[in-house]
Amino acid sequence: MKREDELNVDLGLAVLSVLIKPGQTITRDIIAEVCGCNVYRIDKLEKTAVEKFKRRAYQRGLHEFIE
């Protein structure tokens, strides 16, 4: 079961995905504020997500599409 802070981040990201217009950019500070955490948490989540994406891409033979 997810912890409350993880649920807050999930909820914050879901809200942002609805409110942000295509092509619009927002800062990590805004993301952190909406998610109820600090910028360092957002950085950690981003790093983990990128590593997970790369690992799965390599497993599927898509490594040539990754920088």
Secondary structure, DSSP 8 states (H G I E B T S, - for coil): ---HHHHHHHHHHHHHHHHS-TT----HHHHHHHHTS-HHHHHHHHHHHHHHHHHHHHHTT-GGG--
